[in-house]
Amino acid sequence: MKNKIVDIVCLCLVGAVFGSVALLNVVQPNRPTESEIENRNLAEFPEFSVKTLADGSYFSDLSVFISDTFIYRDQLVGLSKKLDTLRGVNYSISSGDKFVVLDPGGNKNDDEEDDLNDKINSALEDLLNQGNKETDKPSDTTPPIDPDTQNPDGEIVDYETDPIEESDTDPSGSSDNTETDPAESDTSDTDPIDSETPSDETDPPEIVNAVTAIHLSKSTIKLTVGTGATISATQETTTGEGEKVQWSISDSSVAQISLKAKGVLDIKALSAGRAVITCSWKGKVKATCEVIVSEVTVAPPQTDEKLDHLPNGMFIYGDAVYTQGYFSQNAATSYAQTALYYKRLFGDNVRVSTVVIPVSSMVIDNPEVTSGISDQKVVLDKMEAVTDPAVNFVNVYNEMYAHRDEYLYFKSDHHWTQRGAYYAYKAFAESIGLKPTPLTDFNFSIINDHYNGSLYGYTHDERVKSFIDVIEAFTPKKNYTMTVTSSKGTTTTTDSVLSRWNSTYASFIHGDNPYTVINVPENPQDKNVLVLKDSFGNAFVPFLCEHYGNIFVVDVRHSSFNIYEQLSESGITDIIFINNVQQANTASWSKMYLKAVGVNID
């Protein structure tokens, strides 16, 4: 009898516990939508329909939803991982270093991934076979500003310039010079007596130089907030000599103008709007250029892709966690063809480069370790082989491997250090004929001398807590401004590529944002680069300030605007795709890059 009572009490207690947990799971407030531990979105409550009920998918999806959003799920997963700590497979190697495989999984290119790559490659084949694609651009229905009917309250800023000599080319780009014969003197009002006076007894008539026409190098300039451009003028005069002209802008809140050497006018976009730049001579002869400044509108990203790191295959070697690179022929082809499509889309005058970054295991020399992991040199060589010659594939492996004994990768974070990014920049610059700036010529600082990065969040292995890193920063000495548009749509302008409020890897260019532009006034304003990147690109971008006037940075995981529609008229001369080797071998990034220019892969 006593045993029966104990059994009943135990059953009641167990039922009460499970019943309470079940009830709490149903009514829990603030049901989670993301898993911080697993870095992914959780399943959503399924939509009910007769079809999903009939085929059983409704209850299947409901089961996934309940398990995914179970109360205290992240805490339970974390506890499970901690119980698994030190469970990794230990290997004995002759060097005596620790070698622990945390996740022996390989490259997880499953059937779904292969199907997506097949769709991407099929779509790209059709697009590339069509030749250069003419993209439908939204028509600009806003009427142009008439400089003679501007708001009288608009601020006018005048800049008097030195005489501008006619250039070797006319404004249309023709190689023929525009020559004007000197105007004949009008003698109709001349006193005939004076005209008969011997020339040696009178002063010669004064020759008056007059400007008969002004031509501007551009009639319309389209910018986004934070970017810059330049404009110049040529004159037609009665004597062929240049005259002083004045520059003015109708609204100095939209753009700021300043005179540079040789009469070139520098324009800096400040806020969304339209303004007219006028070049005039004595108020009689004028030429105008309309400046259109837009803000990039952002919306919540339309993709669940948040990772820029594949945690499978991680291992501890010595006092660091390492990640591995993989190769997928299908995915690498998608990536290469996507870059080629951008080349066709933006035109022959735009150079497209792909910079694929090795991950940390590339620096290991011990053959007892390297024999069991992929050779990233082989991976990059294979990727280069599938890249069309029209695209500049920057094989950074040799440059980085030559410096493998330096601090190229963090021990506790999946990213590279900025020192590692420098050697990739050096390889890129040399590949296009630029002279890379020596690393010693940058400003140097230490952001954090006691950094423990992302890999504990991936592994929850207690050993990783003891791996401490230093974050070095190398920043340009040139003056520049950086304008960041966040995922919330807010725009901030700063004079530093480092965040003053962040001491992690996310300090570089203020982390992953939909759209960032850097303007370097002393660099040519018609030399502009578009960088399409994962977070590895953040440490790379500051080095580009050495060469480009405007640097446009887009992270397609967080952006939703059409890159081509927004930036095709921004004077882009270079496009750089920069991804770590894992992401360049997954279909999702090619899919996102294509969607960013209006190509949707179902």
Helices and strands as residue ranges (DSSP letters): H 2-27, E 34-35, E 40-41, H 50-55, H 57-68, H 73-83, E 89-90, E 99-101, H 111-129, G 147-149, E 159-160, H 192-196, G 199-201, E 211-216, E 220-224, E 228-231, E 233-237, E 246-249, E 255-259, G 261-263, E 265-269, E 273-281, E 285-294, E 315-317, E 320-322, H 329-346, E 351-357, G 360-363, H 367-370, H 376-385, E 392-394, H 397-401, H 418-431, G 439-441, E 443-451, H 455-459, G 462-466, E 469-475, E 481-485, E 491-494, G 505-507, E 515-519, E 528-533, H 537-540, G 541-546, E 550-554, H 563-567, E 572-580, G 583-585, H 587-595
